[in-house]
Amino acid sequence: MTRTPAILVLEDGRTFEGAAYGALGQTLGEIVFNTGMTGYQETLTDPSYHRQIVVMTAPHIGNTGVNDEDNESRQIWVAGYVVRDPSRRASNWRAQRTLDDDLVSQGIVGISGIDTRQLTRILREGVMRAGIFSGDALAPVQELVERVRSGEQMTGAHLADEVTIPDEYVVEPPAGVATIAHVVAVDLGIKAMTPEMMAQRGIRVTVVPSTWTADQVLAKKPDGVFFSNGPGDPAAAERAVGVLRSVLDAQVPFFGICFGNQILGRALGYGTYKLPFGHRGINLPVMDRTTGKVEITAHNHGFAVDAPLDGDSVSPAGYGRVKVSHVCLNDDVVEGLECLDLPAFSVQYHPEAAAGPHDAAYLFDRFISVMKGAR
Ligand SMILES: NC(=O)CC[C@H](N)C(=O)O
């Protein structure tokens, strides 16, 4: 196999030479690492990774190929892909193509042969901007560093409208499962498994674009409203915060995941902040502070809610008492919020677990209980 050179350039000027992987060319983005040992297809197609170059700490990527069933959205969203050792062949009974096929056909610029352990240790000092360059995009390093430094920052980025669907669609419960509730899910970058997990439990889910107003959402007379995961800085999501406040004012039950948790935090009047290097992986320990039970959970977040951990606090925006319901045991980051005077709760991690362990699936049942309780 001929090796086509590629270079990864960090904004601090450090460089890594490797081989081109996927499409040739140039890509810029925020570089982040993911510690999942499995689930590369779900990671690549998670819209929350829009504008991010993803480094996989698992050394061998592509072993099981890709298929049409495990995509979490309509396309690959990562801005670039950094791996140590791409599998030379895909071997799985469900594989329809190789990962390389999809990276090339979707124009995703990647790099392989990188010491991802060394790179991850650098990124643990703090995430930064980076670029991958190959083919005609190669140039003297100083020029490449300049291109990386001219790239956009994730802080302040409003990205949900770039990944949301243009038109609403409905996910019905499967045959044989009775419909017990109707939820409007606002797509801020939703993963396919989320409405699926709701539908399996009898929820009819209308997924709607991020641009919908509160009037449009509430006109559907839903039993509950859901805000999804999604890319970008929650501090730049003014419109979503406004829509959610109208939902809370109307006392309609609410559940949020990841970006949705950050939007609930903001709607309640708390701030959000950027984590030094984020949580991205499928084996992070989270404690449910109501039961003391620890769950192993899937994460993908670079920002977090700044709410007091001790005792219940009072929402600075006037929505009553709020409890930090879940916390990450690695670093005490807020991983869940529960309103004690309103039918609303959210988690920062991913109970839909695609990919990931299913420890947190009970949260979808909790959403149903909250909707029943509000009737
Ligand atoms: N997966 C998500 O919803 C991510 C939320 C937000 N973009 C963050 O990085 O924290």
The ligand as a MOL file (V3000), in Angstrom:
LIG
                    3D

  0  0  0     0  0            999 V3000
M  V30 BEGIN CTAB
M  V30 COUNTS 10 9 0 0 0
M  V30 BEGIN ATOM
M  V30 1 N -23.6100 16.1250 22.9170 0
M  V30 2 C -24.0060 17.3490 23.2230 0
M  V30 3 O -25.1910 17.6620 23.2640 0
M  V30 4 C -22.9290 18.3860 23.4260 0
M  V30 5 C -23.4240 19.6780 23.9890 0
M  V30 6 C -22.4310 20.8180 23.8110 0
M  V30 7 N -22.2230 21.0790 22.4230 0
M  V30 8 C -21.1300 20.4640 24.5020 0
M  V30 9 O -20.1370 20.2380 23.8500 0
M  V30 10 O -21.0870 20.4260 25.6940 0
M  V30 END ATOM
M  V30 BEGIN BOND
M  V30 1 1 1 2
M  V30 2 2 2 3
M  V30 3 1 2 4
M  V30 4 1 4 5
M  V30 5 1 5 6
M  V30 6 1 6 7
M  V30 7 1 6 8
M  V30 8 2 8 9
M  V30 9 1 8 10
M  V30 END BOND
M  V30 END CTAB
M  END
